[in-house]
Amino acid sequence: MSDEHGSVFDGLLGGDSSQWAFGTDFEDPLSGVDTTTPAGVNPAELAAYCLMLGDDALIMSQRLSEWCSRAPDLEEDIALANMALDLLGQARLLLARAAAADPGVLPALPEGSPVPPEDALAFFRDDRQFRNVRLAEVANGDFAHVVVRLLLFSTARLALLERLRTSRDQVLAAVAAKGVKEVTYHRDWAGRWFLTLARGTEESHRRLLAALDALWPLRGELVAAHPLERALAGAGVGVDPATLGEEVDAVLDQVLAVSGVPRPERGDLAGVGGRTGRDGLHTEALSRLLAEMQVVARAHPGGRW
Amino acid sequence: MNADRRATASRTPGTADAGRRAAEVAGEVRDPEMPMLTLADLGVLRGVEVRRDADGSDAVIASITPTYTGCPAMATMRDDLVHRLNDAGFAHVEVRIVLDPPWSSDWISERGRAALRAAGMSAPGPVPKRTGPVPLTLGPPRTAPPCPRCGSAATRLTSEFGATACKALYRCTGCLEPFEHVKEI
């Protein structure tokens, strides 16, 4: 091999990509979108807020995608993959929006690295820099586990996105407007399966109760306000999750009542010194998830995919 | 509203012809996942503008919007627009993303709906208008689409998620054939 042709693959990258069935190059998901930070809002705070919502979507998406090829039947396999894809799309825009608001959130990469901002945030941050709720990160269990997790997650996220549609930040408002349509399907899917498992066999009922018992303590974090969320809600940019509690409870109570399942009485999982996922304090499960999700990208920080 | 009409060219002085041609070329680009539809029929192509650059050449700015946030076909749509416009003689093409307002299945043109039916797929009904919180739906969807093959109204939802983000799976209990339905969003 001559020096000019160091790799047989060099010729495949760059230039005309029409030889590919799908585009090969990265695109800016916010190309042409106005990413000006609204007046009176601290760009660093806006970026941190976008990371919270973006990381929720990204980590939940990763857990859902682990279900690919493992669901009870093909339709549910496709459903889980579709929901993972919706959330990945939301994560991509939200992480790109975070980087556009404050490039200071970006982890350092080798000079000339072609990794786009949203990928840098997804693949090159450490666990303590992730700001997702812990419900999104705990390891997968059985099918009842993913049904309960999605019900809790999508009920809170739908309520949040419905309010976020009026955000003063144009990107957040646009992501929310579309996200409401998507997450409506996620919540319905989870609600129907919850009902099916509750009324199914003795075994499905038992598994559903076990999953509900295990995940219920993580529910509180979805409707607890971090100071940053409260501040951005005050600025007309974000949503204070504490204001969602009643609406979220009403939906969950409806599902529980129809299913004949009593509301669990377990308290919330404590944080560490009051700090939780929103502060970067996570369970061990996130580190393992990130190890798998990030390993290839980190091994090739100058790679193009 | 007719989706074709939205993809009209702006008439920058001296580029009216180029604008018309660019809109025509872009208007013929097809959706990579549902090739019976053009991007214009699908309502994804939001605009085509031509700008005369300082060097005297015409640059095309095409705007597209994703059907779903995670739609993986966006890169292909962008590349297809760029290549077709390049082939038509426009050397400079920029594809921009429009996020607001979000895509709605109501934007699929009449021609697009006919093309879907001709391909054995069910076109979306009107998106329900609602105010207040999104209601939870624990039962099957209130209205099931008629079978695109035999016209029977006796159809059953198999899954609200299909081979692409924008489609649900149904089965006709009359002719027993499965079919894809473009979701109302």
HADDOCK unambig.tbl for C-alpha pairs under 7 A between the chains (distance, minus, plus):
assign (segid A and resid 22 and name CA) (segid B and resid 75 and name CA) 6.95 0.50 0.50
assign (segid A and resid 22 and name CA) (segid B and resid 76 and name CA) 5.11 0.50 0.50
assign (segid A and resid 23 and name CA) (segid B and resid 75 and name CA) 5.25 0.50 0.50
assign (segid A and resid 23 and name CA) (segid B and resid 76 and name CA) 5.07 0.50 0.50
assign (segid A and resid 23 and name CA) (segid B and resid 79 and name CA) 6.16 0.50 0.50
assign (segid A and resid 30 and name CA) (segid B and resid 97 and name CA) 6.34 0.50 0.50
assign (segid A and resid 31 and name CA) (segid B and resid 96 and name CA) 5.29 0.50 0.50
assign (segid A and resid 31 and name CA) (segid B and resid 97 and name CA) 5.53 0.50 0.50
assign (segid A and resid 32 and name CA) (segid B and resid 96 and name CA) 5.06 0.50 0.50
assign (segid A and resid 32 and name CA) (segid B and resid 97 and name CA) 5.96 0.50 0.50
assign (segid A and resid 33 and name CA) (segid B and resid 97 and name CA) 6.59 0.50 0.50
assign (segid A and resid 33 and name CA) (segid B and resid 98 and name CA) 6.59 0.50 0.50
assign (segid A and resid 75 and name CA) (segid B and resid 159 and name CA) 6.15 0.50 0.50
assign (segid A and resid 78 and name CA) (segid B and resid 161 and name CA) 6.44 0.50 0.50
assign (segid A and resid 78 and name CA) (segid B and resid 162 and name CA) 6.50 0.50 0.50
assign (segid A and resid 79 and name CA) (segid B and resid 161 and name CA) 4.96 0.50 0.50
assign (segid A and resid 82 and name CA) (segid B and resid 161 and name CA) 6.61 0.50 0.50
assign (segid A and resid 82 and name CA) (segid B and resid 165 and name CA) 6.15 0.50 0.50
assign (segid A and resid 85 and name CA) (segid B and resid 70 and name CA) 5.39 0.50 0.50
assign (segid A and resid 86 and name CA) (segid B and resid 68 and name CA) 6.91 0.50 0.50
assign (segid A and resid 86 and name CA) (segid B and resid 69 and name CA) 5.96 0.50 0.50
assign (segid A and resid 86 and name CA) (segid B and resid 70 and name CA) 4.83 0.50 0.50
assign (segid A and resid 88 and name CA) (segid B and resid 70 and name CA) 6.06 0.50 0.50
assign (segid A and resid 89 and name CA) (segid B and resid 69 and name CA) 4.70 0.50 0.50
assign (segid A and resid 89 and name CA) (segid B and resid 70 and name CA) 3.49 0.50 0.50
assign (segid A and resid 90 and name CA) (segid B and resid 69 and name CA) 5.92 0.50 0.50
assign (segid A and resid 90 and name CA) (segid B and resid 70 and name CA) 6.75 0.50 0.50
assign (segid A and resid 174 and name CA) (segid B and resid 99 and name CA) 5.69 0.50 0.50
assign (segid A and resid 174 and name CA) (segid B and resid 100 and name CA) 5.39 0.50 0.50
assign (segid A and resid 174 and name CA) (segid B and resid 102 and name CA) 6.84 0.50 0.50
assign (segid A and resid 177 and name CA) (segid B and resid 102 and name CA) 6.54 0.50 0.50
assign (segid A and resid 178 and name CA) (segid B and resid 102 and name CA) 5.56 0.50 0.50
assign (segid A and resid 181 and name CA) (segid B and resid 185 and name CA) 6.06 0.50 0.50
assign (segid A and resid 188 and name CA) (segid B and resid 136 and name CA) 6.26 0.50 0.50
assign (segid A and resid 188 and name CA) (segid B and resid 137 and name CA) 5.64 0.50 0.50
assign (segid A and resid 188 and name CA) (segid B and resid 138 and name CA) 6.22 0.50 0.50
assign (segid A and resid 191 and name CA) (segid B and resid 138 and name CA) 6.01 0.50 0.50
assign (segid A and resid 192 and name CA) (segid B and resid 138 and name CA) 5.05 0.50 0.50
